[in-house]
Amino acid sequence: MRNEMAMYALKPIVSLPDTLHHSETMYKMRNIHEERSRDDDHTEAENEIVPDITEQVINFLKVPRVLEIMLTSPLPEYNLLEERQEKILAELAELKKQVSTLCNLLKHPNQTAVIDKSHDSQDPISANLIIYVNPKTPPYSTLALKRVWMDTDIRIQTYIHSSVSEEVPLIYQSITNSPRKNIINLSVIWKNVEDLELVSGLRGYNITGEINFLRYISRLISSHDYENSMCTEKVNRLDLILDLCHLVHFQNTLKSKQELLLSIADELDLNASDKKEPDIADIAVWSTIKQIFPKCPPKLEKWFKAYEKRFYQ
């Protein structure tokens, strides 16, 4: 056996003790076996919470005097808010009532509408109107209005524009004073225009057409405004007749104009030529026939003669 011997003896790097001891941990855990039961913990917690809640309730019930005064005497802003709320509620109630009435009228269109439109309550009307009229289509309706509207004095004055060189029709002029309630100063200017034009102002658009002029002038005076009628069927009938009269002026052939005139005759009350006050539709139809048709159709001949005598002769 070979024996080896080291030349130099080395010291060990780490010297371990003969006996190893366990080192203590940095954090120690509690021993659950030594703690109290959960019931004991809950009881103790409740005993701590109950006094706190009781104390808070007692403190809350002790309202300070200043807060009590504020509750019994609200600020002025609260009073204004309350008044505004009551006003809004009243307006909503009134609006609900109006909507309910309107719904009932729409459900029953043939029933008479109960609307307060007193003619006598309107103040006297004094108006100055200017119309441009072509001499070929004189505004005969203005002459009819003078004889029919007994509460209105229509004072007509005529002028000739430089665009007109031929003779103009003779229309009755009236500038005398009368005791009638309403006064309309109507200036008729003969001018080379395609259709009657009512001058509505320097910056406004002119109202074109004799029918639209009749609608405008009737709305100036509530006692003669057919739209104030409580009979919806009558208002619709008059509107239809006026629209057809306006449409006649835009027909290219005499035949198409005569067909429209027969449609108008179906809507007219041909047996009412002797009624106390002809309506605006009667005036419009009479003026249209006199302007456009060289001969009145047989269906309207008797009706036309009655109104010709009443309006013009």
Disulfide bonds with the S-S distance in Angstrom:
none
